[in-house]
Amino acid sequence: MSCADCASTIEESVGDVDGVEAVDVNFATDEARVRYNPETVTKAALYEAVESVGYTPVREDETGEESAESRRDAAREAEIERLRNLALLGAALSLPLLAFMTLELLAPGTVPGTVPGTDLPFGWVAFAFATPVQVLLGRDFYENAVQALRNGSANMDVLVALGATTAYGYSVVTLLDLLAGGLYFDTAAFILTFITLGNYLEARSKGQAGDAIRELLELEADTATRRVERDGETVEEEVPIDEVAVGDRLKVRPGEKVPTDGVVREGESAVDESMVTGESVPVEKGPGDEVVGGTVNENGVLVVEATKVGEETAVRQIVETVREAQSRQPDVQRVADRISAYFVPAVIANAVFWAVVWFLFPEVLASIVSALPLWGLVAGGPMVVGGSVSLLEFSVIVFASAVLIACPCALGLATPAATMVGTTIGARNGVLFRGGDVLERVRDADAVVFDKTGTLTRGEMTLTDVVALDAEPDSGAVPDGGALEAVGTADGRFDEDEVLRYAAAAETGSEHPLAEAVVGGARERGLDLPAAEAFENVPGKGVRATVAGREVLVGNRALLRQHDVDPSPADDAMERLEREGKTAMLVAVLDEDRSGGRVVGVVADADTVKDTAREAVAALRERGTAVHLLTGDNERTARAVAGEVGIDPDDVRAGVLPEEKADAVADLQADGTRALMVGDGVNDAPALATAFVGVAIGSGTDVAIEAADVTLMRSDPADVVRAVRVSEGTLSKVRQNLFWALGYNTAMIPLASLGLLQPVLAAGAMALSSVSVLTNTLLFRKYTPDHDYRLLGRFRD
């Protein structure tokens, strides 16, 4: 593809195939992503649709011996090599023409008028060098131009073909003495050589911009050491990575790559995950911990059970996410695409207009140009105004320069090239964007809403307090004269151990982190937990269960009131614990007739705030972004955590049930606020989907969170700031590229139209413009989002 119009042509052709739902063609990556119904359309039909408009798809290897990735890379390398060889050929054939032109400029008359020993004009020598360039280098441009016109569009190849043909054709006609004028064989050869060289540099730059994805894929191990049972003995065998199946146990020695995603079953070691998550410090791993394929085992020997293989691994999911992101462009690209759609026809019309105007009114235009503070006309202008070329020849020069100077390539590359680099910078730092459109929205968000547990806090609850209230002895009657199983101590009161024992027994059926902390705390104290029956989880309130023959409630005030239990005796203890930022839960025992009951104690869990939470909140507020806290926890605990991380108490929403979080986000956005919601990808999925941008805190191998626009590979709130910085940096680079592309065309097209540029200079500038956009984008690859992006960041103090 030579410009964005090529991408649009392919999109239309593939999109017209029955069964195709969506098509995204990326000019910067030379890739098309197609969503289709395999029941009604085949890949062969998609390939044919691409070929029908004159392009060559890289087909999958049906034998399965070669991966799609390797075929794609091989095709790209072959194209780069082909363009390099053509550019070298063009340069070799153009050098003699350059020498003749230089001699004539420096020492007029040095170049003979005829071929030595013959009567043939010396122009035939120039013809002999220029014609192979026209045929060999020009063939691609001519074929693509004809195909584009057949498709009902006009692309960059049309402009190049027009410019080169004009210079070459005019020279042939002049050489045959059909017209009087100069020869421009050197110009025709230079045009094609310069633009082919530009295409080569452009293709190579595209390859460099996509290096990040190839580097990610190279992380994958080629082989694995599998442990298998044979004849009652455990043996080890080395197998190719594609033979590893879920459930296989793999041995990973120090210094080796973890072959695939899995769970550690044996051994302890530090694992370097920097290449996947961006975390620079090796992470300690032991039995039960997740490991990511492609990471490096540092010191100990690990035995890992494979949980994901092939396309399901984290590395493959990251690559797929980045590719999908690169196919979805920001809204600003739509503006560029609309401009590109009309650009080439407008350029041709402009070139024809000014060539005709110069032919009809040379004196008027020459007087206007001479009044401008610019250099003189090409060749001094037409003879009628004192120049050295005929009026027709000057009009041809204006036409050729005006079509060659315009560069739709730069405009088409400006946004997708920056998006490609921006998404790979994010992936390299553990931030996965779902699309270029998401990159744009992240920058535009003016409020960040954090869920509390697991986002600002570690999400690792521990039991901190057990409070036994000075309750009255339980005087429950003994039914049928039998013995009542003891409830409380001998006198019916509950001491701390009894409060914790009954609370933990009731919580054994719950998987909530708060419940697990209570149960874990009881076991650490060596308490014997009685069996619980009739367990019931009450969403947003707590749990109810039958323990030792009595119903026990563990939860918040609303749960107790729902069962006619007065929570007020525990008010002082609850307020004290909640002010300390702890999550306090009431423990109550119901009367036998369930007509009421009494609160017997309070248990409290605490979750420590993440080290980077305060830093992240401060950085966001410094940027003028409002920061909110949304949690199902109680008001006092929520405000305590908010105060610890620096969130304004007025921006705290507490006591929000899971199903109410989406409504809370919608309420915040009702006044036009664009909220970026940060939470986990399961419980907070509705809220993430409701928000202007949904950001999921991922971990380990969990990268494909559908509800999220952005996934953070590390559970680090500071990565929210990094995501904003990458977004701002990418959009800044897009603006730079668009400014250059539009500014270049805005400035240079008028100069060419006014007869101030030679066609060969116009061709060189055209080739340079797209290369400069890509070069500017490639400079962005070195950016790390630990600071705000600056154009001249390297020169900062």
C-alpha positions in Angstrom: 0.0 0.0 0.0 1.3 3.4 -0.9 -1.1 5.7 1.0 -4.2 5.8 3.1 -6.4 5.6 0.0 -5.0 2.1 -0.7 -6.2 1.1 2.8 -9.6 2.5 2.1 -9.9 0.7 -1.2 -9.1 -2.7 0.4 -11.5 -2.0 3.2 -14.3 -1.3 0.7 -13.5 -4.4 -1.4 -13.3 -6.8 1.6 -16.2 -5.2 3.3 -18.4 -5.9 0.3 -18.0 -9.7 0.7 -21.1 -11.3 2.1 -20.6 -12.4 5.6 -18.0 -9.8 6.5 -19.0 -7.7 9.5 -16.1 -5.3 10.0 -12.8 -4.5 8.3 -9.9 -2.4 9.6 -6.9 -1.9 7.3 -3.8 -0.3 8.8 -1.6 1.5 6.4 1.2 1.8 9.0 1.4 -1.9 9.8 0.3 -3.2 6.3 -2.2 -5.4 8.1 -6.0 -6.0 7.7 -8.2 -7.3 10.6 -11.5 -8.8 9.4 -14.4 -9.9 11.5 -16.5 -12.4 9.5 -19.0 -15.2 9.7 -17.1 -18.4 8.7 -20.4 -20.1 7.8 -20.9 -17.8 4.8 -17.4 -16.7 3.8 -14.0 -18.3 3.6 -10.5 -16.8 4.0 -9.9 -17.6 0.3 -12.8 -15.3 -0.5 -11.1 -12.6 1.6 -7.8 -13.1 -0.2 -9.6 -12.8 -3.5 -11.2 -9.6 -2.5 -7.8 -8.1 -1.7 -6.4 -9.3 -5.0 -9.3 -8.0 -7.0 -8.3 -4.4 -6.3 -4.6 -5.0 -7.1 -3.0 -5.9 -3.9 -1.2 -9.1 -2.7 -2.2 -10.7 0.6 0.3 -12.7 2.6 -1.6 -16.1 2.7 -1.4 -18.5 5.6 0.7 -21.6 5.2 -1.9 -24.4 4.7 0.6 -27.1 5.5 1.1 -25.5 9.0 4.9 -25.8 8.7 5.3 -22.0 8.8 3.6 -19.7 11.2 1.6 -16.7 10.0 4.0 -14.5 11.9 7.1 -15.8 10.1 5.4 -15.5 6.7 4.4 -12.0 7.5 8.0 -11.1 8.5 9.4 -12.9 5.5 7.1 -10.9 3.1 8.1 -7.7 4.8 11.8 -8.4 4.6 11.4 -9.5 0.9 9.6 -6.2 0.1 12.3 -4.1 1.9 15.1 -6.0 0.0 13.2 -5.5 -3.3 12.8 -1.7 -2.8 16.5 -1.4 -1.7 17.7 -3.2 -4.9 15.4 -1.0 -7.0 16.7 2.2 -5.3 20.3 1.1 -5.8 19.6 0.3 -9.5 17.9 3.7 -9.9 20.9 5.4 -8.3 23.4 3.6 -10.5 21.6 4.6 -13.6 20.9 8.2 -12.4 24.5 8.9 -11.4 25.7 9.5 -15.0 22.7 11.8 -15.6 23.7 13.7 -12.4 27.3 14.0 -13.7 26.1 15.4 -17.0 23.8 17.9 -15.3 26.6 19.0 -12.9 29.1 19.4 -15.7 26.7 21.5 -17.7 25.9 23.7 -14.7 29.5 24.2 -13.6 31.1 24.4 -17.1 28.5 25.1 -19.8 29.5 23.5 -23.1 31.5 20.7 -21.5 28.9 18.1 -22.4 29.0 17.4 -26.2 26.0 18.1 -28.3 26.2 14.8 -30.1 27.3 11.3 -29.2 31.0 11.1 -30.0 31.6 9.6 -33.4 28.0 9.9 -34.5 25.5 12.5 -35.5 23.0 11.4 -32.8 22.1 14.2 -30.3 23.7 13.5 -26.9 20.2 13.4 -25.5 20.0 9.8 -26.7 22.6 8.9 -24.1 20.4 10.4 -21.4 17.5 8.5 -22.9 19.5 5.3 -22.6 20.1 5.8 -18.9 16.6 7.1 -18.1 14.5 4.5 -19.9 15.5 1.5 -17.8 14.7 3.6 -14.7 11.3 4.5 -16.2 10.6 0.8 -17.0 12.0 -1.0 -14.0 11.4 1.5 -11.2 8.3 3.1 -12.7 6.5 -0.2 -13.4 5.1 -0.4 -9.8 3.9 3.1 -9.9 2.2 2.7 -13.3 0.6 -0.6 -12.5 -0.7 0.7 -9.1 -1.9 3.9 -10.7 -3.9 2.1 -13.4 -5.4 -0.2 -10.7 -6.3 2.7 -8.5 -8.1 4.4 -11.4 -9.9 1.2 -12.3 -11.1 1.1 -8.6 -12.5 4.6 -9.1 -9.9 6.3 -6.8 -6.6 8.2 -7.1 -3.6 7.6 -4.9 0.0 8.6 -4.5 1.0 6.3 -7.3 -1.2 8.4 -9.7 0.7 11.5 -8.7 4.1 9.9 -9.2 3.1 8.4 -12.5 1.8 11.7 -13.7 4.9 13.6 -12.7 7.4 11.1 -14.0 5.5 10.5 -17.3 5.2 14.3 -17.9 9.0 14.8 -17.5 9.9 11.7 -19.5 7.2 12.1 -22.2 8.0 15.7 -22.8 11.7 14.9 -23.1 11.0 12.1 -25.7 8.8 14.4 -27.8 11.5 17.0 -27.7 14.3 14.5 -28.6 12.3 13.5 -31.6 12.2 17.2 -32.7 8.4 17.3 -32.4 8.7 20.2 -29.9 11.3 22.8 -29.2 12.5 22.7 -25.6 14.8 21.2 -23.1 15.3 17.6 -22.0 14.3 16.3 -18.6 15.4 12.7 -18.7 17.5 13.4 -15.6 14.5 14.8 -13.8 12.3 11.7 -14.7 15.0 9.4 -13.5 15.6 11.3 -10.3 11.9 11.4 -9.5 11.5 7.7 -9.6 14.8 7.0 -7.8 14.1 9.5 -5.0 10.6 8.2 -4.4 11.7 4.6 -4.6 14.4 5.4 -2.0 11.7 7.1 0.1 9.5 4.0 -0.1 12.4 1.8 0.9 13.2 4.0 4.0 9.5 4.1 4.8 9.2 0.3 4.6 12.2 -0.1 6.8 10.9 2.4 9.3 7.5 0.5 9.4 9.5 -2.6 10.2 11.3 -0.9 13.0 8.1 0.5 14.5 6.7 -3.0 14.7 9.8 -4.4 16.4 8.1 -4.4 19.8 5.7 -7.1 18.8 8.4 -9.3 17.3 10.4 -8.8 20.5 7.4 -10.0 22.6 7.0 -13.1 20.4 10.7 -13.8 20.7 10.2 -14.1 24.5 8.6 -17.4 24.0 10.7 -20.5 24.8 11.3 -22.9 21.9 11.4 -26.0 24.1 10.3 -27.2 27.5 11.5 -29.9 29.9 8.4 -32.0 30.7 8.2 -34.4 33.6 6.2 -37.6 32.9 5.6 -40.8 34.8 6.9 -44.0 33.1 6.9 -47.4 34.7 6.3 -45.8 38.1 9.3 -43.4 37.7 9.4 -39.7 37.0 11.5 -39.0 33.9 12.3 -35.7 32.1 12.1 -35.1 28.4 12.7 -32.1 26.2 9.8 -31.3 23.9 9.0 -28.5 21.4 6.9 -25.8 23.0 3.9 -26.5 20.7 3.7 -30.1 22.2 3.1 -28.8 25.7 -0.5 -29.3 26.9 -2.5 -27.9 29.8 -1.8 -29.9 32.9 1.8 -30.9 31.9 4.4 -30.4 34.6 7.5 -28.5 33.4 10.9 -28.2 35.0 12.4 -24.7 34.8 16.1 -24.4 35.8 17.8 -21.2 36.8 18.4 -18.9 33.8 15.8 -20.6 31.7 12.6 -19.1 30.4 9.3 -20.2 31.8 7.9 -22.2 28.8 4.2 -21.2 29.2 1.7 -19.7 31.6 1.2 -21.9 34.7 1.2 -22.4 38.4 4.2 -23.2 40.6 3.8 -26.7 42.1 7.3 -27.2 43.5 10.3 -25.0 44.4 10.9 -21.4 45.1 12.7 -18.8 43.0 12.8 -15.2 41.9 11.4 -14.6 38.4 12.2 -11.7 36.2 8.9 -10.5 34.7 10.2 -7.1 33.4 9.8 -8.1 29.7 6.1 -8.8 30.2 4.8 -6.6 33.0 7.5 -3.9 33.0 8.3 -4.7 36.7 12.0 -4.2 37.1 12.4 -6.1 40.4 12.3 -9.9 40.2 9.2 -11.4 41.9 9.5 -14.2 44.4 7.5 -17.3 43.4 6.5 -20.3 45.4 3.9 -23.1 45.3 0.5 -21.8 44.2 1.9 -18.6 42.6 1.2 -17.9 38.9 4.0 -17.5 36.4 3.9 -16.0 33.0 5.4 -17.7 29.9 8.5 -16.0 28.6 9.7 -14.7 31.9 13.1 -15.7 33.2 13.7 -17.9 36.3 16.5 -16.3 38.2 17.9 -18.7 40.8 15.9 -21.7 42.1 14.5 -24.7 40.3 10.7 -24.6 39.7 8.2 -27.2 38.7 5.3 -25.5 36.9 2.0 -26.9 35.9 0.9 -25.5 32.5 -2.5 -23.7 32.7 -2.5 -21.9 29.3 -0.7 -22.9 26.1 -0.5 -21.6 22.5 -2.7 -18.6 21.6 -4.1 -18.5 25.2 -0.8 -17.5 26.9 -0.3 -14.0 28.3 2.4 -13.1 25.7 0.1 -14.1 22.8 -2.8 -12.2 24.3 -0.7 -9.1 24.7 0.4 -9.3 21.1 -3.2 -9.8 20.0 -4.3 -6.8 22.1 -1.6 -4.6 20.7 -2.5 -5.6 17.2 -6.1 -4.9 17.8 -5.3 -1.6 19.3 -3.2 -0.6 16.2 -6.1 -1.4 13.9 -8.5 1.0 15.8 -7.5 4.5 15.1 -8.3 7.7 17.0 -11.1 10.0 15.8 -8.5 12.4 14.5 -7.6 9.8 11.9 -11.1 10.1 10.4 -10.4 13.7 9.7 -7.1 12.8 8.0 -8.9 10.0 6.0 -11.6 12.4 4.8 -8.8 14.8 3.6 -6.9 12.0 1.9 -10.0 10.9 0.0 -10.2 14.2 -1.8 -6.5 15.0 -1.7 -5.1 13.5 -4.9 -8.0 14.7 -7.2 -7.6 18.1 -5.7 -3.8 18.1 -6.3 -4.3 17.1 -9.9 -6.9 19.7 -10.5 -4.7 22.3 -8.9 -1.7 21.3 -11.1 -3.8 21.5 -14.3 -5.2 24.8 -13.2 -1.9 26.5 -12.6 -0.3 25.0 -15.7 -3.1 26.5 -17.8 -3.0 29.8 -16.0 0.7 30.1 -16.5 0.3 29.3 -20.2 -2.5 31.9 -20.6 -1.3 34.7 -18.3 2.5 34.4 -17.8 3.2 38.2 -17.5 0.6 38.7 -14.8 1.8 35.7 -12.7 5.4 36.6 -13.2 4.9 40.1 -11.9 3.0 38.8 -8.8 5.8 36.2 -8.0 8.5 38.8 -8.5 6.8 41.0 -5.8 7.0 38.2 -3.3 10.1 38.0 -0.9 11.1 34.6 -2.5 13.6 33.2 -4.9 13.2 33.5 -8.6 11.2 31.3 -11.1 12.5 28.0 -12.3 14.8 28.7 -15.3 14.0 32.4 -14.9 10.5 31.7 -16.1 9.1 31.5 -19.6 10.8 33.4 -22.4 8.0 35.9 -22.6 9.0 37.3 -19.3 12.8 37.1 -19.9 13.3 33.5 -18.9 15.1 30.7 -20.7 12.4 28.2 -21.5 9.4 28.2 -23.7 5.9 28.9 -22.4 4.8 25.4 -22.9 7.9 24.0 -21.3 7.4 26.2 -18.2 3.8 25.1 -17.9 4.9 21.5 -18.0 7.4 22.2 -15.3 4.7 23.8 -13.1 2.4 20.8 -13.7 5.0 18.2 -12.9 6.2 20.0 -9.8 2.7 20.6 -8.5 1.7 16.9 -8.7 5.0 15.6 -7.3 5.3 17.9 -4.3 2.0 16.8 -2.8 2.4 13.9 -0.3 -0.7 12.0 0.8 1.7 9.4 2.4 2.7 11.7 5.2 -0.9 12.4 6.0 -1.9 8.8 5.9 1.0 7.7 8.2 0.7 10.5 10.7 -1.8 8.9 13.0 -1.4 5.1 12.6 2.4 5.3 12.9 2.1 7.2 16.2 -0.7 4.9 17.5 1.5 1.8 16.6 4.4 3.1 18.7 2.2 4.4 21.5 0.4 1.0 22.0 3.8 -0.8 22.0 5.2 1.6 24.6 2.2 0.9 26.7 2.6 -2.9 26.3 6.3 -2.6 27.2 5.3 -0.9 30.5 2.5 -3.2 31.4 -0.3 -1.0 30.0 -2.5 -2.6 27.3 -4.8 -0.3 25.3 -7.7 -1.8 23.4 -7.4 0.6 20.5 -6.1 3.9 19.2 -9.5 5.4 20.0 -9.0 4.4 23.6 -5.6 6.1 23.6 -7.4 9.3 22.6 -10.1 8.9 25.3 -7.7 8.3 28.1 -6.1 11.7 27.5 -9.6 13.3 27.5 -10.8 11.9 30.8 -11.2 14.6 33.4 -12.0 12.4 36.4 -10.5 9.1 37.7 -12.7 6.8 39.9 -10.8 4.2 41.9 -12.4 1.2 43.4 -10.8 0.7 46.9 -10.1 -3.0 47.6 -7.4 -4.4 45.4 -6.9 -1.2 43.5 -5.7 1.4 46.0 -5.3 -1.2 48.7 -3.5 -4.6 48.3 -6.7 -6.6 48.6 -5.0 -8.9 51.1 -7.2 -8.6 54.2 -5.8 -9.6 57.6 -7.7 -9.9 60.9 -6.6 -7.1 63.2 -9.1 -6.8 66.0 -11.6 -8.9 67.9 -13.9 -7.0 70.4 -16.1 -8.9 72.8 -19.0 -6.8 74.1 -20.0 -7.1 77.8 -23.3 -8.8 76.9 -25.8 -10.3 79.4 -25.5 -14.1 80.0 -27.5 -16.2 77.5 -30.4 -17.8 79.4 -31.9 -19.7 76.6 -34.2 -22.5 77.7 -33.2 -26.1 77.2 -35.7 -27.8 74.9 -37.2 -31.1 75.9 -35.1 -31.2 79.0 -32.0 -32.0 76.8 -28.6 -30.4 76.9 -28.2 -27.2 74.9 -24.9 -27.1 73.0 -22.8 -24.3 74.6 -23.2 -20.9 73.2 -20.4 -18.6 74.6 -18.5 -19.3 77.8 -19.7 -21.2 80.8 -21.7 -18.2 82.0 -23.2 -17.5 78.5 -21.0 -14.5 77.8 -18.8 -14.3 74.7 -15.1 -13.6 75.2 -12.8 -12.6 72.3 -12.0 -16.2 71.4 -15.7 -17.2 71.3 -16.7 -14.1 69.3 -14.0 -15.0 66.7 -14.8 -18.7 66.8 -18.4 -18.2 66.0 -17.7 -15.5 63.4 -15.1 -17.6 61.7 -17.4 -20.7 61.7 -20.1 -18.7 60.0 -17.7 -17.3 57.4 -16.2 -20.6 56.3 -18.7 -20.8 53.5 -17.8 -17.4 52.0 -15.1 -16.7 49.5 -15.0 -13.0 50.2 -11.6 -11.6 51.2 -13.0 -10.3 54.5 -14.4 -13.7 55.4 -11.1 -15.4 54.4 -9.2 -13.0 56.7 -11.5 -13.8 59.7 -11.2 -17.6 59.1 -7.5 -17.3 58.7 -7.1 -15.3 61.8 -9.1 -17.8 63.8 -6.9 -20.7 62.6 -3.7 -18.8 63.4 -5.0 -18.5 67.0 -5.5 -22.3 67.0 -9.2 -22.1 67.5 -11.3 -25.2 66.8 -14.1 -24.1 64.5 -17.5 -25.8 64.8 -19.3 -26.9 61.6 -21.7 -24.3 60.1 -25.0 -25.2 58.5 -27.6 -23.4 56.4 -25.0 -20.9 55.2 -26.5 -17.9 53.3 -24.6 -15.0 51.7 -26.5 -11.7 51.9 -25.0 -9.5 49.1 -23.6 -6.2 50.3 -24.5 -7.0 53.9 -22.8 -10.1 55.2 -23.5 -13.7 55.9 -25.9 -15.8 58.0 -25.3 -19.4 59.2 -26.3 -21.9 61.9 -23.4 -22.6 64.3 -23.7 -24.9 67.3 -27.4 -24.9 66.9 -27.8 -21.1 66.9 -28.1 -18.7 64.0 -25.2 -16.3 63.8 -25.0 -13.1 61.8 -21.7 -11.6 60.6 -21.9 -8.3 58.7 -22.9 -4.7 58.7 -25.6 -2.7 60.6 -28.1 -3.3 57.8 -27.9 -7.0 58.2 -28.5 -6.9 61.9 -31.5 -4.5 61.5 -32.9 -6.7 58.8 -33.2 -9.4 61.6 -34.4 -7.0 64.3 -31.1 -7.0 66.1 -30.1 -3.6 67.7 -26.4 -2.8 66.6 -26.1 0.2 68.9 -24.2 -1.6 71.7 -21.3 -1.9 69.3 -21.4 1.7 68.1 -18.3 2.9 70.1 -16.2 0.0 68.9 -17.4 0.2 65.3 -16.7 4.0 65.1 -13.2 3.5 66.6 -12.2 0.8 64.2 -13.7 2.5 61.2 -11.8 5.7 62.0 -8.7 3.7 61.9 -9.5 2.6 58.3 -10.4 -0.9 59.3 -13.4 -2.8 58.0 -15.4 -3.7 61.1 -18.1 -6.5 61.1 -20.7 -7.0 63.7 -21.2 -10.5 65.2 -24.7 -11.3 66.5 -26.6 -14.3 67.8 -30.3 -14.6 67.0 -32.9 -15.8 69.6 -34.2 -19.2 69.1 -37.5 -17.9 67.9 -35.7 -15.6 65.5 -37.7 -12.7 66.9 -34.5 -10.8 67.6 -31.1 -11.3 69.1 -28.1 -9.6 70.5 -24.8 -8.3 69.2 -22.0 -10.1 71.0 -18.9 -8.7 69.4 -17.0 -7.0 66.5 -14.3 -8.4 64.3 -12.2 -6.1 62.1 -10.0 -6.7 59.0 -7.6 -4.2 57.5 -6.1 -3.9 54.1 -2.9 -2.0 53.7 -2.7 0.8 51.1 -0.4 0.1 48.2 3.0 1.9 48.3 2.3 3.9 45.1 -1.3 4.8 45.7 -0.6 8.2 47.3 1.9 9.1 44.6 -0.6 8.1 41.9 -3.4 10.2 43.4 -1.0 13.2 43.8 0.2 13.0 40.2 -3.4 12.8 38.9 -4.5 15.8 41.0 -1.4 17.8 39.9 -2.7 17.3 36.3 -6.0 18.9 37.3 -7.8 15.5 37.2 -10.5 15.0 39.9 -10.0 11.7 41.8 -12.9 9.8 43.4 -13.1 6.7 45.6 -16.0 4.3 45.1 -16.4 1.4 47.5 -18.9 -1.0 49.1 -17.1 -0.4 52.5 -18.6 1.9 55.2 -18.2 5.6 55.2 -15.6 5.9 58.0 -13.3 3.3 56.6 -13.6 4.7 53.1 -12.8 8.2 54.3 -9.9 6.9 56.3 -8.4 5.3 53.2 -9.2 8.4 51.2 -7.3 10.6 53.7 -4.3 8.2 53.6 -4.0 8.4 49.8 -4.9 12.1 49.4 -8.5 11.9 48.0 -10.9 14.7 49.1 -13.5 13.3 51.5 -16.2 15.0 49.4 -15.2 12.7 46.5 -15.8 9.5 48.4 -18.9 7.3 47.6 -19.2 4.6 50.3 -21.6 1.8 50.9 -22.1 1.2 47.2 -23.3 -2.4 46.4 -21.6 -4.1 43.4 -24.7 -3.8 41.3 -24.9 0.0 42.1 -21.4 0.9 41.0 -22.4 1.4 37.4 -25.2 3.7 38.5 -22.7 5.7 40.6 -20.4 6.1 37.6 -23.4 7.1 35.4 -24.4 9.7 38.1 -20.9 11.2 38.1 -20.9 11.5 34.3 -24.4 13.0 34.2 -23.0 16.5 34.1 -20.6 15.8 31.2 -17.7 14.6 33.3 -15.7 12.0 31.5 -14.8 9.4 34.1 -12.0 6.9 33.9 -13.0 4.0 36.2 -10.3 1.8 37.7 -11.3 -1.6 39.2 -11.0 -5.3 38.7 -12.4 -6.9 35.5 -15.0 -9.1 37.2 -16.8 -7.5 40.0 -16.5 -4.0 38.5 -17.3 -5.0 34.9 -20.6 -3.1 34.6 -19.0 0.1 36.0 -16.0 -0.3 33.7 -18.4 -0.6 30.7 -20.4 2.4 31.8 -17.3 4.7 32.3 -15.9 6.9 29.5 -12.8 4.7 29.9 -12.7 1.4 31.8 -9.4 0.4 33.3 -9.0 -3.1 34.7 -6.3 -4.0 37.2 -5.0 -7.3 35.9 -2.4 -9.6 37.3 -0.1 -12.3 36.0 -1.8 -14.1 33.1 -5.1 -12.2 33.3 -4.8 -9.8 30.4 -7.9 -10.4 28.2 -10.4 -8.5 30.3 -13.3 -7.9 27.9 -15.1 -5.2 29.9 -11.9 -3.0 30.0 -10.7 -0.4 27.5 -7.3 -0.6 29.2 -5.7 -3.4 31.2 -2.9 -2.8 33.7 -0.7 -5.9 33.8 0.6 -5.0 37.3 -1.7 -4.2 40.2 -0.1 -0.8 40.5 -2.2 2.4 40.7 0.8 4.3 39.4 0.2 2.6 36.1 -2.9 4.7 35.7 -0.7 7.8 35.5 1.6 6.0 33.1 -1.4 5.2 30.9 -2.4 8.9 30.9 1.2 9.8 30.0 1.4 7.4 27.1 -2.0 8.6 25.8 -0.9 12.3 26.0 2.5 11.5 24.5 0.9 9.5 21.6 -1.6 12.2 20.8 1.1 14.8 21.0 3.1 12.8 18.4 0.0 12.5 16.3 -0.4 16.3 16.4 3.3 16.8 15.5 3.0 14.4 12.6 -0.3 16.0 11.3 1.2 19.5 11.7 4.2 18.4 9.6 2.1 16.6 7.0 -0.5 19.3 6.6 2.1 22.1 7.0 4.4 20.6 4.4 1.6 20.3 1.8 0.1 23.7 2.7 3.5 25.4 2.2 5.0 23.4 -0.7 2.0 23.1 -3.0 1.7 26.9 -3.5 5.4 27.2 -4.1 5.3 24.5 -6.9 2.1 26.1 -8.3 3.9 29.5 -8.6 6.7 28.0 -10.6 9.3 28.2 -7.8 10.3 24.5 -7.6 12.1 22.2 -10.0 10.2 18.8 -10.4 13.3 16.9 -9.2 13.3 18.9 -6.0 9.6 18.4 -5.6 10.1 14.6 -5.9 12.8 14.7 -3.3 10.7 16.7 -0.9 7.8 14.3 -1.5 9.9 11.3 -0.5 11.4 13.1 2.4 8.1 14.2 3.9 6.8 10.6 4.7 10.2 9.5 5.8 10.4 12.5 8.2 7.0 11.6 9.7 8.1 8.1 10.4 11.5 9.3 11.7 9.7 11.6 14.1 7.5 8.8 15.2 10.4 6.4 15.7 12.1 8.9 18.1 9.1 8.3 20.3 10.0 4.7 20.8 12.6 5.6 23.4 10.1 7.3 25.6 9.4 5.8 29.0 6.2 7.0 30.8 7.9 7.8 34.1 7.6 11.4 33.2 5.5 13.5 30.9 6.4 13.4 27.2 8.1 16.4 25.8 9.2 17.0 22.2 12.6 18.1 23.4 12.7 15.8 26.5 16.2 14.7 25.9 17.4 18.3 26.4 15.7 18.8 29.7 17.9 19.8 32.8 
